[in-house]
Amino acid sequence: MYWESFGFKEAPFALTPNPSFLFLSAPHQEAFAHLLFAIENRAGFIELSGEVGTGKTTIVRTLLNQLDSETHRTALIFNPILSPLGFMKEVNAEFGLPTEGNEIRDLHAALNAYLLEENRAGHTVVLVIDEAQNLSVEVLEHVRLISNLETESDKLIQIVLVGQPELNALLARDELRQLDQRITVRYHLKPMCFEDTCAYIRHRIRFAADGREPLTFSPGAFKRIFKFSGGLPRLINGVCDRALLLAYTRECKEVTPAMASLAIADLRKEAPRRRRALQVRALSAALVLCVVIIVGFSVVSFHLLPGEKKGGNEVKEAVQEGAQLAPWSAEAARQAIAAQPEQVNLYAAVNAVLDAWRVPRVEPVPGKPANLRSLAKQRTLVPSKFSANLEILGRLDAPALLHIVLPGGAERLVALVGVDKNEVEVVPPVAGHTKLTRAELVQLWSGGTTVLWKDFHGIASRPKGAEKAAATKSLQGLLKQVGCYDGPVDGKPSETTKTALAEFQRREQLTADGKVGAQTLMLLYRRAGGYFPPGLARVQGADSKQTGRM
């Protein structure tokens, strides 16, 4: 295949949903969190909606893969254009139950007996119905009847309805109001933003090439792909796949704006009318923006009348004068940080990281001073302290707590929550500045770092006996998912496992010692897919009111 010429192990932009390529943008992370929360809390009925191509199917398949098979029983019904009898047979078949006979009540009774047995065993049963907008009213009524199966205290089955926006209109029908009222958790999945779109494309390239980037997209190509796709993964994949073919035929290693335009033109021939409608709306928004720009330019031109226009030197001097309003001083910044009470500073910095993890904040208890480790433990996070720089933290792509050493040896914490090539974003503000240049941060911070992370499988907790075997098995599974291990997933420590771990460490520019360390596990969970640690946000440009600088 043409993509093999670039060194890809598989097609990076295939249209088939593949959980191995999972990339979670902010909307995808939120959708996944809603689903997981609802299932673990046995909410009963859950609805996930979204436009065609937003990645709903990939999310639910990843969800089913992540649910522990020892505690969950799952079934997925895809594109269910079935009669009520056919639907019940499909449900029972997915759970491994008998499907003989043509009496719905017999199938219903068999399912009920199964659910009661699983509930007694402490298992959570999950039924996911994809493309649910295609269900008939009659079938949806049987879905509601299935949801009636419950004990006095528990819902026996968690039902996830996944569909396009038409699903909402279907559920709003009067004859389905009983079902609609039972849906306790709803989430509408939105397309990706421009930054997530760029990261998504690069993620798929790196994953398909074992961490390398044998092909790049120019900034202009990124912009054209986003403008056409509107951030929909399916359209992004379609354009990028055609662009990859163009790069192959032209023997190029970079997709140019012109190549992206050709790929888009080819894809437009197959685009549905809905895509054209979205483009019309986008064009309307662009026209409005143009009008605003023209008006703004007119206002500026009015104020800069002939004879009053500022020359280049005068403008430069004005900018410099503005910069002098709040000159940066590392010493003044340290003094401002030192003025913060230690506990106030601790809670502010830690809660900024917890916000990124989308978990509840920790609140101070009067008379009980806290420390970093105790606060992390409250949210089942692991605090790992090490020496780092911005390059290392950029590779880890994790919100971090930076230790700022004060005169006399005391410390305060600053949470690093955003970064780009020029600036970083910190919480709490440093001397009133929420955004610092990289150079300013380096003057202030000597490298001490603590990252709060989640050890999803307890691999780093140094278990013994059966727990150690389970941890090793999980490690082998993660290494297999990132393409570094092809041995048996048997939980037995081996030289092959250690070699695979060292290979992953080399790929991620870590010390290749074959040992399970915090940074190794952070990146392993992130690269394996199905786990959702937060990343560093992209700094959106300095706010002069916040930073005091022009």
C-alpha positions as CSV (number, residue, x, y, z in Angstrom):
1,M,0.0,0.0,0.0
2,Y,1.1,3.6,-0.7
3,W,1.3,4.5,3.0
4,E,3.9,1.8,3.6
5,S,6.4,3.8,1.6
6,F,6.4,6.3,4.4
7,G,7.2,3.6,7.0
8,F,3.7,3.4,8.5
9,K,2.8,0.1,10.1
10,E,-0.8,0.7,9.1
11,A,-2.9,3.3,7.4
12,P,-2.9,6.3,9.7
13,F,-6.2,7.8,8.3
14,A,-8.4,4.8,7.8
15,L,-12.1,5.6,8.1
16,T,-12.8,2.4,10.1
17,P,-13.2,3.2,13.9
18,N,-10.1,1.9,15.6
19,P,-9.7,2.4,19.4
20,S,-6.0,1.9,19.0
21,F,-5.7,5.3,17.4
22,L,-7.8,7.0,20.1
23,F,-7.2,10.7,20.5
24,L,-9.3,12.5,23.0
25,S,-9.9,16.1,22.4
26,A,-11.5,18.2,25.2
27,P,-15.1,17.3,24.0
28,H,-14.1,13.6,23.7
29,Q,-12.6,13.5,27.2
30,E,-15.8,15.1,28.6
31,A,-18.0,12.7,26.8
32,F,-16.0,9.7,28.0
33,A,-16.1,11.0,31.6
34,H,-19.9,11.3,31.4
35,L,-20.3,7.8,30.2
36,L,-17.9,6.3,32.7
37,F,-19.5,8.2,35.6
38,A,-23.0,7.2,34.6
39,I,-22.1,3.5,34.3
40,E,-20.1,3.3,37.5
41,N,-22.9,5.0,39.4
42,R,-25.6,2.8,37.7
43,A,-27.6,5.7,36.3
44,G,-29.7,3.4,34.2
45,F,-30.3,5.3,30.9
46,I,-27.6,7.3,29.2
47,E,-27.7,9.2,25.9
48,L,-24.7,10.2,23.7
49,S,-25.5,12.2,20.6
50,G,-23.4,13.9,18.0
51,E,-23.1,14.8,14.3
52,V,-22.0,12.2,11.8
53,G,-18.2,11.6,12.0
54,T,-17.6,13.2,15.5
55,G,-16.2,9.9,16.9
56,K,-19.1,8.5,18.9
57,T,-18.5,4.9,17.9
58,T,-14.8,5.1,18.7
59,I,-15.6,6.5,22.1
60,V,-18.1,3.7,23.0
61,R,-15.8,1.0,21.7
62,T,-12.9,2.3,23.7
63,L,-15.2,2.5,26.8
64,L,-16.2,-1.1,26.4
65,N,-12.6,-2.1,26.0
66,Q,-11.6,-0.3,29.2
67,L,-14.4,-1.7,31.4
68,D,-12.9,-4.5,33.5
69,S,-14.2,-7.9,32.1
70,E,-14.1,-9.3,35.6
71,T,-16.6,-6.8,37.0
72,H,-18.6,-5.8,33.8
73,R,-20.7,-7.7,31.2
74,T,-21.0,-5.7,28.0
75,A,-22.8,-5.9,24.7
76,L,-22.8,-3.6,21.6
77,I,-25.6,-3.6,19.1
78,F,-24.6,-1.6,15.9
79,N,-27.1,-0.1,13.4
80,P,-30.1,-1.8,14.9
81,I,-32.7,-1.7,12.1
82,L,-34.6,-4.6,13.5
83,S,-38.1,-5.7,14.5
84,P,-38.9,-5.9,18.3
85,L,-38.4,-9.7,18.1
86,G,-35.2,-9.4,16.1
87,F,-33.9,-6.8,18.6
88,M,-34.5,-9.0,21.6
89,K,-32.8,-11.9,19.9
90,E,-29.8,-9.7,19.1
91,V,-29.6,-8.5,22.7
92,N,-29.7,-12.1,24.1
93,A,-27.2,-13.3,21.6
94,E,-24.7,-10.6,22.5
95,F,-25.0,-11.7,26.2
96,G,-24.6,-15.4,25.2
97,L,-28.2,-16.3,26.1
98,P,-30.6,-18.7,24.2
99,T,-32.4,-17.1,21.3
100,E,-34.6,-19.9,20.2
101,G,-38.4,-19.4,19.8
102,N,-40.5,-16.5,18.6
103,E,-42.0,-15.4,21.9
104,I,-40.6,-12.0,23.1
105,R,-41.7,-12.7,26.7
106,D,-39.5,-15.9,26.8
107,L,-36.5,-13.9,25.6
108,H,-37.4,-11.2,28.1
109,A,-37.6,-13.8,30.9
110,A,-34.2,-15.3,30.0
111,L,-32.6,-11.8,30.0
112,N,-34.2,-11.0,33.4
113,A,-32.8,-14.2,34.9
114,Y,-29.4,-13.4,33.5
115,L,-29.4,-9.9,34.9
116,L,-30.4,-11.1,38.4
117,E,-27.6,-13.7,38.4
118,E,-25.0,-11.1,37.3
119,N,-26.3,-8.6,39.9
120,R,-25.9,-11.2,42.7
121,A,-22.3,-11.8,41.5
122,G,-21.6,-8.0,41.8
123,H,-21.3,-7.5,38.0
124,T,-22.4,-4.4,36.1
125,V,-24.2,-5.2,32.9
126,V,-23.9,-2.6,30.1
127,L,-25.8,-2.6,26.8
128,V,-24.7,0.0,24.1
129,I,-27.0,0.6,21.2
130,D,-25.2,2.5,18.4
131,E,-27.0,4.4,15.6
132,A,-30.0,4.5,17.9
133,Q,-31.7,7.1,15.8
134,N,-32.6,4.2,13.4
135,L,-34.7,2.4,16.1
136,S,-38.4,2.2,15.5
137,V,-40.8,3.5,18.2
138,E,-41.8,-0.2,18.8
139,V,-38.3,-1.3,19.5
140,L,-37.6,1.7,21.7
141,E,-40.6,0.7,23.8
142,H,-38.9,-2.7,24.3
143,V,-35.7,-0.9,25.3
144,R,-37.8,0.8,28.0
145,L,-39.2,-2.5,29.1
146,I,-35.7,-3.9,29.5
147,S,-34.8,-0.9,31.6
148,N,-37.7,-1.8,34.0
149,L,-35.6,-4.8,35.1
150,E,-34.4,-3.7,38.5
151,T,-34.2,-4.6,42.2
152,E,-35.3,-2.4,45.0
153,S,-32.0,-0.7,45.1
154,D,-30.2,-1.2,41.8
155,K,-30.8,-0.9,38.0
156,L,-29.9,-4.3,36.6
157,I,-28.7,-3.0,33.3
158,Q,-27.1,0.2,32.1
159,I,-28.3,1.2,28.6
160,V,-26.4,3.6,26.5
161,L,-28.2,5.1,23.5
162,V,-25.7,6.5,20.9
163,G,-26.9,8.3,17.9
164,Q,-27.0,11.4,15.6
165,P,-28.9,14.5,16.6
166,E,-32.1,13.0,15.1
167,L,-32.1,10.7,18.2
168,N,-33.1,13.7,20.3
169,A,-36.1,14.5,18.0
170,L,-37.1,10.8,18.1
171,L,-37.0,10.6,21.9
172,A,-39.0,13.9,22.1
173,R,-42.1,12.2,20.5
174,D,-45.1,12.0,22.8
175,E,-45.4,8.3,22.7
176,L,-41.8,7.9,23.9
177,R,-42.0,10.4,26.8
178,Q,-41.7,7.7,29.4
179,L,-38.4,6.6,27.9
180,D,-37.2,10.1,27.5
181,Q,-37.9,10.9,31.1
182,R,-35.7,8.0,32.3
183,I,-32.6,9.3,30.6
184,T,-30.6,10.7,33.5
185,V,-27.3,11.5,31.8
186,R,-27.1,13.2,28.3
187,Y,-24.1,14.5,26.4
188,H,-23.9,16.0,23.0
189,L,-20.4,15.5,21.4
190,K,-19.1,18.6,19.6
191,P,-16.4,18.7,16.8
192,M,-12.8,19.5,17.6
193,C,-11.3,23.0,17.7
194,F,-8.4,23.9,15.4
195,E,-5.7,23.1,18.0
196,D,-7.2,19.7,18.7
197,T,-7.5,19.0,14.9
198,C,-3.8,19.7,14.4
199,A,-2.9,17.5,17.4
200,Y,-5.2,14.7,16.2
201,I,-3.5,14.6,12.7
202,R,0.0,14.5,14.3
203,H,-1.2,11.9,16.8
204,R,-2.4,9.5,14.1
205,I,0.8,9.9,12.1
206,R,3.0,9.3,15.2
207,F,1.0,6.2,16.3
208,A,1.1,4.6,12.8
209,A,4.8,5.2,12.6
210,D,5.9,4.0,16.1
211,G,6.4,7.5,17.4
212,R,8.1,9.1,14.4
213,E,6.7,11.7,12.0
214,P,7.8,10.6,8.5
215,L,5.2,13.0,7.0
216,T,4.3,16.5,8.1
217,F,1.5,18.9,7.3
218,S,2.3,22.6,6.7
219,P,0.5,25.2,8.8
220,G,-1.5,26.2,5.7
221,A,-2.6,22.6,5.1
222,F,-3.8,22.3,8.7
223,K,-5.9,25.5,8.3
224,R,-7.5,24.3,5.0
225,I,-8.3,20.9,6.4
226,F,-9.8,22.4,9.5
227,K,-11.9,24.9,7.5
228,F,-13.3,22.1,5.4
229,S,-13.8,19.5,8.1
230,G,-15.1,21.7,10.8
231,G,-13.2,19.5,13.3
232,L,-15.1,16.3,12.4
233,P,-12.7,13.3,12.7
234,R,-14.2,11.4,9.8
235,L,-13.8,14.3,7.3
236,I,-10.3,15.0,8.6
237,N,-9.4,11.3,8.0
238,G,-10.8,11.4,4.5
239,V,-8.9,14.6,3.5
240,C,-5.6,13.4,5.1
241,D,-5.8,10.0,3.4
242,R,-6.1,11.6,0.0
243,A,-3.4,14.1,0.9
244,L,-1.1,11.2,1.9
245,L,-1.7,9.6,-1.5
246,L,-0.8,12.9,-3.3
247,A,2.4,13.1,-1.2
248,Y,3.2,9.6,-2.2
249,T,2.7,10.2,-5.9
250,R,4.8,13.4,-5.8
251,E,7.5,11.9,-3.5
252,C,7.0,14.6,-0.9
253,K,7.5,14.4,2.8
254,E,5.2,17.4,3.5
255,V,1.6,18.1,2.7
256,T,1.3,21.6,1.3
257,P,-1.7,23.9,1.3
258,A,-2.1,23.2,-2.5
259,M,-2.1,19.4,-1.9
260,A,-4.7,19.8,0.9
261,S,-6.9,21.8,-1.4
262,L,-6.7,19.1,-4.1
263,A,-7.6,16.5,-1.5
264,I,-10.5,18.5,-0.3
265,A,-11.8,19.1,-3.9
266,D,-11.7,15.3,-4.4
267,L,-13.5,14.6,-1.2
268,R,-16.2,17.3,-1.9
269,K,-17.4,15.2,-4.8
270,E,-18.6,12.7,-2.2
271,A,-19.6,15.1,0.5
272,P,-23.3,15.0,1.7
273,R,-25.6,18.0,1.5
274,R,-25.3,18.5,5.2
275,R,-21.6,19.2,4.8
276,R,-22.5,21.9,2.2
277,A,-24.9,23.4,4.6
278,L,-22.3,23.6,7.2
279,Q,-19.9,25.3,4.8
280,V,-22.5,27.9,3.9
281,R,-22.9,28.7,7.6
282,A,-19.1,28.9,7.9
283,L,-18.9,31.2,4.9
284,S,-21.6,33.4,6.4
285,A,-19.6,33.7,9.6
286,A,-16.5,34.5,7.6
287,L,-18.4,37.3,5.8
288,V,-19.5,38.7,9.1
289,L,-15.9,38.6,10.3
290,C,-14.7,40.4,7.2
291,V,-17.3,43.2,7.7
292,V,-16.0,43.5,11.3
293,I,-12.4,43.7,10.1
294,I,-13.2,46.3,7.5
295,V,-15.1,48.4,10.0
296,G,-12.3,48.1,12.5
297,F,-9.7,49.1,9.8
298,S,-11.8,52.1,8.9
299,V,-11.9,53.3,12.5
300,V,-8.1,52.9,12.8
301,S,-7.6,54.7,9.5
302,F,-9.9,57.5,10.8
303,H,-7.7,58.0,13.9
304,L,-4.4,57.8,12.0
305,L,-5.1,60.8,9.7
306,P,-2.3,62.1,7.3
307,G,0.3,63.9,9.4
308,E,-0.7,62.0,12.5
309,K,0.4,58.5,11.6
310,K,3.1,57.0,13.8
311,G,6.3,55.9,12.3
312,G,8.0,52.6,13.1
313,N,10.2,54.0,15.8
314,E,7.4,55.8,17.5
315,V,5.3,52.6,17.6
316,K,8.2,50.7,19.0
317,E,8.7,53.3,21.6
318,A,5.0,53.2,22.5
319,V,5.2,49.4,23.0
320,Q,8.3,49.8,25.1
321,E,6.5,52.4,27.3
322,G,3.6,50.0,27.8
323,A,6.0,47.2,28.7
324,Q,7.5,49.4,31.4
325,L,4.1,49.5,33.1
326,A,4.9,46.2,34.9
327,P,8.6,45.3,34.4
328,W,9.4,41.7,35.1
329,S,11.6,40.9,38.1
330,A,12.3,37.4,39.3
331,E,13.2,38.8,42.8
332,A,9.9,40.8,43.0
333,A,8.0,37.7,41.8
334,R,9.6,35.5,44.5
335,Q,8.7,38.1,47.1
336,A,5.1,38.1,45.9
337,I,4.9,34.3,46.1
338,A,6.5,34.3,49.5
339,A,3.7,36.7,50.7
340,Q,1.1,33.9,49.9
341,P,0.2,31.8,53.0
342,E,1.6,28.3,52.5
343,Q,-1.7,26.5,52.8
344,V,-3.5,29.0,50.6
345,N,-0.8,28.6,47.9
346,L,-0.9,24.7,48.3
347,Y,-4.7,24.5,47.8
348,A,-4.7,26.9,44.9
349,A,-1.9,25.1,43.0
350,V,-3.2,21.6,43.7
351,N,-6.8,22.5,42.7
352,A,-5.6,23.9,39.4
353,V,-4.2,20.4,38.6
354,L,-7.3,18.7,39.9
355,D,-9.4,20.9,37.6
356,A,-7.4,19.6,34.7
357,W,-8.1,16.0,35.8
358,R,-11.8,17.0,36.0
359,V,-12.1,15.7,39.6
360,P,-13.6,17.5,42.6
361,R,-11.4,20.1,44.2
362,V,-10.0,19.6,47.7
363,E,-11.2,21.9,50.5
364,P,-9.2,23.0,53.5
365,V,-10.2,21.7,56.9
366,P,-9.9,24.3,59.7
367,G,-7.2,23.4,62.1
368,K,-5.8,20.6,60.0
369,P,-2.8,21.7,57.8
370,A,-2.5,19.6,54.7
371,N,0.5,18.5,52.6
372,L,0.8,17.7,48.9
373,R,0.9,14.0,49.3
374,S,-2.3,13.9,51.5
375,L,-4.2,16.0,49.0
376,A,-3.2,13.9,46.1
377,K,-4.2,10.7,48.0
378,Q,-7.7,12.1,48.5
379,R,-8.2,12.0,44.8
380,T,-6.3,8.7,44.2
381,L,-3.5,10.4,42.4
382,V,0.2,9.6,42.7
383,P,2.6,12.5,43.4
384,S,6.0,12.0,41.8
385,K,8.7,14.5,42.3
386,F,11.7,14.9,40.0
387,S,13.9,17.5,38.4
388,A,12.7,18.6,35.0
389,N,12.8,21.5,32.5
390,L,10.1,22.8,30.1
391,E,11.2,20.4,27.3
392,I,10.7,17.4,29.6
393,L,7.3,18.6,30.8
394,G,6.3,19.3,27.2
395,R,7.1,15.7,26.3
396,L,5.1,14.4,29.3
397,D,2.3,16.8,28.3
398,A,1.0,16.8,31.9
399,P,0.0,19.7,34.2
400,A,2.8,20.0,36.8
401,L,3.4,21.6,40.2
402,L,6.6,23.6,40.0
403,H,8.5,24.1,43.3
404,I,9.7,27.7,43.6
405,V,12.5,28.0,46.1
406,L,12.3,31.2,48.2
407,P,15.0,33.1,50.1
408,G,15.8,31.1,53.3
409,G,15.0,27.7,51.6
410,A,11.2,27.7,51.9
411,E,9.0,26.6,49.0
412,R,5.8,27.6,47.3
413,L,4.0,25.8,44.4
414,V,3.0,27.1,41.0
415,A,0.8,24.9,38.8
416,L,1.9,24.8,35.1
417,V,-1.4,24.3,33.2
418,G,-0.6,25.7,29.7
419,V,2.3,26.1,27.4
420,D,3.3,27.1,23.9
421,K,6.5,28.0,22.1
422,N,6.7,31.4,23.7
423,E,4.6,31.5,26.9
424,V,3.4,29.4,29.8
425,E,0.3,29.7,31.9
426,V,0.4,29.3,35.7
427,V,-1.9,29.2,38.7
428,P,-1.9,31.0,41.1
429,P,-0.8,34.2,39.4
430,V,2.8,35.2,40.0
431,A,2.9,38.8,41.0
432,G,-0.4,39.3,39.2
433,H,0.8,37.5,36.0
434,T,-1.0,34.4,34.9
435,K,1.1,34.1,31.8
436,L,4.9,34.3,31.7
437,T,7.4,34.0,29.0
438,R,9.6,30.9,29.1
439,A,12.6,33.0,29.9
440,E,10.8,34.5,32.9
441,L,9.8,31.1,34.2
442,V,13.4,29.9,33.9
443,Q,14.6,32.8,36.0
444,L,12.1,31.9,38.7
445,W,12.1,28.1,38.7
446,S,15.1,25.8,39.2
447,G,13.6,22.6,38.0
448,G,11.9,20.9,41.1
449,T,8.7,19.4,39.8
450,T,5.9,17.2,41.2
451,V,3.4,15.7,38.8
452,L,0.1,14.2,40.0
453,W,-0.8,11.2,37.9
454,K,-3.1,8.2,38.0
455,D,-1.7,4.7,38.0
456,F,-4.8,3.1,36.4
457,H,-3.6,-0.5,37.0
458,G,-1.5,-0.1,40.1
459,I,1.6,-1.1,38.3
460,A,3.9,1.2,40.3
461,S,2.6,0.2,43.8
462,R,5.2,-2.6,44.0
463,P,2.6,-5.4,44.6
464,K,3.5,-8.9,45.6
465,G,2.3,-12.4,44.7
466,A,-0.9,-12.5,42.6
467,E,-1.1,-8.7,42.5
468,K,2.4,-8.5,41.1
469,A,1.5,-11.0,38.3
470,A,-1.6,-8.9,37.5
471,A,0.5,-5.7,37.4
472,T,3.0,-7.4,35.1
473,K,0.2,-8.6,32.9
474,S,-1.2,-5.0,32.7
475,L,2.3,-3.7,31.8
476,Q,2.7,-6.3,29.0
477,G,-0.8,-5.3,27.7
478,L,0.2,-1.6,27.6
479,L,3.5,-2.4,25.8
480,K,1.6,-4.5,23.3
481,Q,-0.9,-1.6,22.7
482,V,2.0,0.8,21.9
483,G,3.6,-1.8,19.5
484,C,6.7,-2.5,21.6
485,Y,5.9,-6.1,22.8
486,D,4.8,-9.2,20.9
487,G,5.3,-11.8,23.7
488,P,2.6,-13.5,25.7
489,V,0.5,-11.4,28.1
490,D,0.9,-13.9,30.9
491,G,2.0,-11.8,33.9
492,K,5.4,-13.4,34.1
493,P,8.4,-11.1,34.3
494,S,10.8,-11.8,31.4
495,E,13.7,-10.3,29.6
496,T,11.4,-9.8,26.6
497,T,9.2,-7.5,28.8
498,K,12.2,-5.6,30.1
499,T,13.6,-5.1,26.5
500,A,10.2,-3.9,25.3
501,L,10.0,-1.4,28.1
502,A,13.5,-0.1,27.3
503,E,12.5,0.2,23.6
504,F,9.5,2.3,24.6
505,Q,11.7,4.5,26.8
506,R,14.1,5.1,23.9
507,R,11.2,6.1,21.7
508,E,10.0,8.6,24.3
509,Q,13.5,10.0,25.0
510,L,13.7,8.6,28.5
511,T,16.5,6.7,30.2
512,A,16.3,3.3,28.6
513,D,16.9,1.2,31.8
514,G,13.9,-1.2,31.4
515,K,12.6,-0.1,34.8
516,V,9.0,0.9,35.6
517,G,9.3,4.6,36.7
518,A,6.8,7.3,37.0
519,Q,7.6,9.1,33.8
520,T,7.6,5.9,31.9
521,L,4.2,4.9,33.2
522,M,2.7,8.4,32.6
523,L,3.7,8.2,28.9
524,L,2.8,4.5,28.6
525,Y,-0.8,5.2,29.7
526,R,-1.0,8.2,27.5
527,R,0.3,6.4,24.4
528,A,-1.7,3.2,24.9
529,G,-5.1,4.8,24.4
530,G,-8.2,4.2,26.5
531,Y,-6.7,6.2,29.4
532,F,-7.4,9.9,29.7
533,P,-4.8,11.9,31.6
534,P,-5.1,15.6,31.0
535,G,-2.6,17.4,28.8
536,L,-1.1,20.9,29.0
537,A,-3.5,23.4,27.5
538,R,-2.3,25.6,24.7
539,V,-1.7,29.2,25.9
540,Q,-4.2,31.4,24.1
541,G,-2.2,34.6,24.1
542,A,-1.4,37.0,26.9
543,D,-4.2,39.2,28.3
544,S,-2.7,42.6,28.9
545,K,-5.0,43.2,31.8
546,Q,-3.8,40.1,33.5
547,T,-0.2,40.3,32.8
548,G,0.3,44.0,32.9
549,R,2.3,43.8,29.7
550,M,1.5,44.9,26.1
